[in-house]
Amino acid sequence: MILIGQMTATDLQTRLRSLGNDQDAAILAGFFKTGPGQYGEGDVFIGVRVPVIRKVAKDFKGLPLAEVEFLLHSPFHEERLAALVILVMQAAKSDTRAGKQIYDFYLANTRFINNWDLVDLSAPWIVGTHLAARSRRPLYQLAKSSWLWNRRISMLATFHFIRLGEFHDTLGIAAMLLDDHEDLMHKAVGWMLREVGKRDVAVLEDFLERHCQKMPRTMLRYAIEKFPEKQRRKHMTNNSDCVSG
């Protein structure tokens, strides 16, 4: 048996690849839209499900950052996911200095964090946690990025603040992203607004009132998903009136 201190990224790759399944790989490739012109174009899969990846990653949680980087640069989606699971585990146990190192590493490598599941499992715990007691300015810069996944990171990072009862940055970044052309961003923004509404419905209602004219339909549907049916119909009708008018 290999001791944790002796483990390498190559060991993790060998373990994951031994667990791969061609049928699952094909299913995952379809689910994550890897075809030409789709948001996950060119991504490749081994065919390992997330619970199994998490279990394997736990055995490698002590990998040095250089080894994690090797995994994060892998062409295989599951290996990049494993790298991010490890980073999240390390960030949770890190002191201020190590947390900053992980945060800086993460933002320097966002070109490899290139699908919604990779962003969603990592951004709140790495970016959001690090910025909780710091300036949130980096999130507003990410929200202006031409790279879809940087924009999603900016939005999902605020999930950490929402859990702390802080909504200002979620609302500010959501307003910035109202004109985003990507459906995945409409869903992400709507999801975070819904999470705000779970904690303070008046705050969400105020946002909806102010931004009806620009709010994409998918974003609105996600944001009001937990509203009573009568309220949902009212907001969707108002949205239609605003858009048509």
N, C-alpha and C positions, 0 to 999 in steps of 0.2 A: 504493500500500500504506500502511495506517495504522500508524504507529509505536506501540509498546507504551505509551509515555507518553501518547499521545493517545487510547487506546482507552477506551471507556465500556461500562457495562452494556448500554446499548441496542445497541451494536455486537455484543456477544456474543449478545443475544437475536435479532438479525437473522440472525446466522450459524446459530444453533441452529434457528430456525424454518424456515430454508431447507432444513434437513436432515431435517425431520420427515416422518413417514409415517403416514397415517391407519390403515392396517392394524396397524402396530406400536403405535400409540397405543391401539387397542382391546384388543390383546393385553396390553399393560402395565397398562391400567386393570383388567382382570380379574385379572391376576397379583397386583397390589397391593391387591386387595379394596376397591374404591372404591364399591361398591353401598351402598344404604341399610342402616344398622346395622352395617356392616363397619368394620374398624379404619381403613381409608383413605377413608372416606366423603367424597365430594365432590371428591377430588383429580382433577386433569386432566393429560393427557399430550400432548406434541407428537408423540411417536413417534420418539425418538432413543435409541439404545442406549448403555450406559455407556462402552464403549471410545471411541466417537465423542465423547461429552461430555467425557471426560478429555482427549482430544486438543485439542478446542476450548478448554477451560479453561486448558490449558498456555500457549496464546497470550495469555491474559489474566491471567496470574499476578501482574502488577504492579498490578492494579486497586486503587484506594484503598478503604478500608473502607466509605465511604459508598456507593460503587458496588456493592460486594459486598452491602451491606445491601439495596439496591434489588433485586438479583437474588434474595436470600433471601426477600424478601417477595412474590415472584412467585406467581401462582396455578398456574403450570406446574411440575410436579414436576422436570422435567429442568433447569430454570433454578435451582431451589433446590439441586439436586444439584451443578450447576456452581459455584454460590457456595461450597458446602462444600468441594469439591475445591480451589478457589482458597485458601480459608482454611487447609486442611491444608498446602498447598505453602508458604504464607506463614509458618505456624507453624514449619515445619521449618527455615526460614532466619532466624527472628527471634531477637533478643536478649531478655533478660529482660523489659525494659519492653514491647516489642512483643508478646511472648508473652502477657503479662498482659492487654494490651489485647484481643488476639484471644480469649482465654479469657473475659474479662468480656463481650465482645460476644456470644459464643456462648451463654453462659448467659442473657443478657438476651433472646435470640431463640429459645428452644427451642420456642415455639409454632409456629414455622415449620419445625422439624426434626421432621417429623410422619409419618415412616414408618421402618420398620426399616432399610432400606438407607441412608437419610440419617444415621441414628444410627450404624450400624455402620462406615461409611466415615470418620467424623469423630471420634467420642467418644474412642477410644483415643489419637489423635494430637493432639487439641487439649486435652481435659480431662485425660486420663491423663498425658500428657507434662508439662503444667503443674504437676500436683499431685504428680509423682514425688518431689520434694524438699520438699514442703510438707504441711501438715495435710490429711488425707483427709476431714475433717469434712463438707465440702460434698457429698460423695458420699452420705453417710448421710442428709443432708437431702433430696437428690434422690430417694433410695430411698423416702422417706415421701410423696412427691408423689402427688396424685390423677391427675396427667397421666401416662398410660402411657409416653410417650416420655421424660419425665424419669427415670422408673424404669429404663428401658432404658439411658439414658445412664449412670446410676450404675453399672450392671452392666458395660456394655461398656468404660467408662473403665478398669476394672481389668485389661483385657487388656494394657495397657502394663506394669502391675506384674507380671503373670504372666510376661511376657517377660524381666523383670529377676530372676525367681526369687522374687518376693514374693507370698505367697498370702493373707496375713492379711485384707486388705480384701475380696478376692474371696469368701472364706469367710464373713466377717462380713455382707456385703451379701446374699449368697446365703441365709443363714439368715433375714435380715429379710424376704426375698421368698418364703419357702416358702408363705405363705398367699395369694400374689397370685392374683387370679381370671383373669388374662389368659394365654391359651395362649402368646402371643408372649413373655411373661416367663418362662414355664416353659422355653421353648426357649432363651432367652438365658442363663438361669441354668445350665441343663444344659450348654450349650456351653462356658461359662467354667469350669465344674467339670471338664469333659472336658479342657480345656486345662491345668488344674492337674494332672490325673492323668497327662497325657503327660510331665510333668516330675517328678512325685513321686506315684506311685500310692498310697503309704502315706497321704499326706495326704488324698487323695480317699477312700480306704477308710475312714479315720477319720470323715470328714464323713458318709459314707453310713451308717455304723454309728450315729452319734448322731442322725440326722435321718430315719430310715426312716419313722417314724409320720406325718410331715407332708409328705413329699416327693411332689409330684404325679407321676403316672406318666410323663407326657411329659418332665418334667425329668429323672427317673431314666433314662429311655431314652437321652436325649441324653448324660447324664453317663457312662454305662457303654458307650457305643457301641463303643469300642476294646477293651473287655475280651474275653477268650476267651469262647466261647459258654457254657461251663459256669458261669463266674462271672456272666455276664449272667442266666442262668436263676435262679441262686441269689438274686441281688439282687431280681429281679422277683418271685420267690416270697415272699421275706421282706417285700417291700413290700406284696404282696397280703395276707399274714397280718396285717401291722400295721394296714393300712387296715380289713380286715374285723373285726379284733379290737378 
